[in-house]
Amino acid sequence: MKSVHEPSCYSQNVIADSYIVPQCIVAPRSLGALMALYEGNFLKLSGLTPMLPPERLAAASRTVSTSPHDLDLHLVVDSVTRYTLDLRLSYHFEDAAGWVADPDLRIRVYLDARMVEVLGWINAPRHDTLRQLMNDSSRELDRRWSKNIMFGKWLDYLQDMGHRFRSPAPAAA
């Protein structure tokens, strides 16, 4: 029998998460709410990709999720430590200059804390709304809140489109 902490299906994670009793009430855009957002995004990302033990992954490993309803979704492992994974998640578009990754999100997965944080974009996003998210907020907390709310909504969308990653393949030598 699987533990409720062992993510095997997105819906099981959501159900298990609904039984969590908050220790306190947190205000939107507060540090506590941001941490709850990071935890929720971990559950959503776990529904898209198996959270493998980091010793089974290597930096520069990659995988692609295909969906009949959406563009191919690319996942690259940038770095691996015992407790964290640094990932990139993006679509790839053909441009006059070649292939462009957009949005090219840098994500840090905290395996021990079961949280996911958007660190930023590799390149400036091509979409106006994403560029606005990068520049609008004057407070660091507001910038983090905006990036991670957007990421959570994108993860919901990706789940709805049927995306699911398998284990990342090691990079070619």
N, C-alpha and C positions, 0 to 999 in steps of 0.2 A: 504494500500500500504506500502511496506517495504522500509525503508531508505537504502541508499547505504552503510551506516555504519553498518547495521544489517546483519552479515554474514549468509546467508542461503544456499549458493552454492559456490563452489570453483570458477567456471567460472564467476559468478557475481562479486566476489571479485577482480578477475584479471581485469575484464572490468572496474570496479570502480577505481581500482588502476591506470589504464592506463590514467585516466583523471587528475591525480595529477600533478600539475605544480611545478617542483622543484624550491626552493627559491635560490639555487645556484648550481653550478657544483661541484661535489665531486670527488676526485681522488680515484681510487681503493686502498684498504687497509688503507684508512683514517678513522678517527673516524666518520665522516659524512656518509661514505659509510657503515660502520659497523651498524650504527643506521638504515639506509635504509634497510640493510639486516635483521635486527631484525624485522622491520615492515613487510617486505615481508614474513618472516617466520611466523609471526602472522597470516597473511591472509591465508597462506597454512595450518597451523595447524587448523584454523577456518573451513577450508573445510573438515577436518577429524573428528573434534569433536565439538560439540556445546560449545561455551564459556558461560557456565551457570553463573548466578550470584553466587559469592562465598558462599553466605549464604545458597545455596541449596546443597553445597558439604560438605563432611566431610573428614578429613585426614584419610588415609588408605582406602578410597573407591577405587574401581578398576573396570575395564571393559576390554573386549577383543574384538578386531575386527577380524573377520574371512574373508578370501578371498579364492575363489577356485584357485587362481593363485599364492598364496604366503603363507608363514607361518603365524600363528596366531600372532597378534600384541597386546602386553599387555600395558595398561596404568594404572598407579597407582598415586593417589593423595597423595603426601607426607605431604603437609601443605597448609593451606588456611588462607589468610588474606583478608581484605576488598579489597585491590588493587592488590594482587598477588596470584598466584597459583604455587606451586612447584610440578612438575610432574616427573615421570619416564616413559620412553618409551623404550620398548625392545621386542626382540624376545626371545623365550625360546627354548633352545636346550637340548636334552638328551645327557648326558655325562656319562662316567664310574662312576663318583662320584655322579651322580644325575642330576637334572635340572640346567642349567646354563643360566642366562640372558645375552644376548650379541647382539648388544651393549646395555648397560644399561645406557642410557643417562639421566642425571639430567637436567631438563629444568625449567626455571622460566618464567611464563607468567605475564607480567605487563598489567593488565586489563585496567588501566586508560590511559596508554601511547600506548596501542595496539601494544605491542612489545613482542617478545619471544627471550630469550637468553639461549644458551646451557651453563650450569655451568660446566659440565664435565661428567665423567663416574663414576659410582658407584664402579666398579671393573676395573682393567686393561682389555682393550678389547683383545679378543683372535685373532682378525684379524690383520695381520702385518701392513696394511696400516693405520688402526685406531691407533695402537700403535705409528707409525711413526708421525702421526698428533699431538699426545700428546707431543712428545719430540723434534720435529725438530725446532720449532721457538724459538728464543731467546727473542724476544720482546712480551710483553703481548698482544699488539694489533694484532700481527700476529697470536698468538695462538688462540685468540678469533675469528679472521677472519676465520681461517682454520676450527675450530669446527663448526662454524655457516654456512659456505658454505657447508660443508658435510651434516649438518642437513637439509638445504634447498633442497639439491639434494635428500636426503632420503625421505623427505616429498613429493617431486615430484614423486618419484618412488612409494611410498605408495598410492598416489592418482591414479596413472596409474594402480596399481594392484587392485583397487576397495575397498580399506580399508575405513571404516566409523565407527566411534564409536557412540554409543548411550550414554545416560547419565550414568555416572559411578554409580555402585551399592555400597551401604554402606558396609563397612567391616563387616564380621561376628563377633559376640561377642564371 
